[in-house]
Amino acid sequence: MAFGFGICLDQLDQLGQLEIFVKDFAILEKKLDTVFKDRNLLTQAFIHRSYLNEHPDFHLGHNERLEFLGDAVIEFVVTEYLYEHYPSSPEGELTNWRASLVNAIILSEIARGLNFEEYLYLSRGEAEDRGKARQYILANVIEAFIGALYLDRGIETVRVFVGTYILTRLPEILEKKLWMDPKSRFQEEAQERNGVTPSYKVLGEEGPDHAKNFTVGIYLHDELVAKGSGLSKQEAQVDAAKKALEVKKW
């Protein structure tokens, strides 16, 4: 059986019950049609550093070294694919496509689709946080998993995984020009469809100087299309452009 075990010695009530987590990695292996030779390597890919802060005696380390390896392996496999399949595309364009394929948003979506969240070893605090931090944790877990897959099964198995779950996103990225940043995409669409260049206006600022939050509006002529927010004017503009693309369904 391909089980990973984590025992959390938290006191659940005054009687001192033990909470035992059993993660059935056999289910995940079946879904991915892949059986690991080293089950500890698979388990380690899902261990966040925060879990070990609460469970320092756990028998495995955290996943950060696997994440480091997996990041490089993904980049190599995606780069190789783009180089071979798009021989006439320039380096800069291929670089942008690759960045769109392996960013935190895409990788976290893939992780959620594969139910990777169910297998995470997190501290209680991290387990309760379902915000943006979880997105990065899931993206990092995909990288760690691929690092473990590379070590356990080799590059060909990694190519199959990346081809199945990551490179299949490429047609949509190219069709919708998702490789462009939201500001560039909205400007291109606005110029092609309406013959106008969008403009941005700061609508508000909140907070102290060291932690200001800006609200920015994006306009087509006098039409306020959408508002965005961020910790800098640039970040707020990008957020506004992203929302404007959704409003216009571009």
Buried (B, 14 or more C-beta within 10 A) or exposed (E): EBEBEBBBEEEEEEEEEEEEEEBBBBEBBEEBEBBBEEBEBBBBBBBBBBBBEBBEEBEBEBBBEBBEBBBEBBBBBBBEBBEEEBEEBEEEEBBBBBEBBBEBEBBBBBBEEBEBBEBBBBBEEBBEEEEEEBBEBBBBBBBBBBBBBBBBBEBEBBBBBBEEBBBEBBEEBEEEBBBBBBBEBBBEBBEEEEEEEBEBEEBEEEEEEEEEBBBBBBBBEEEEBBBBBBEEBEBBBBBBBBBBBEEBEB
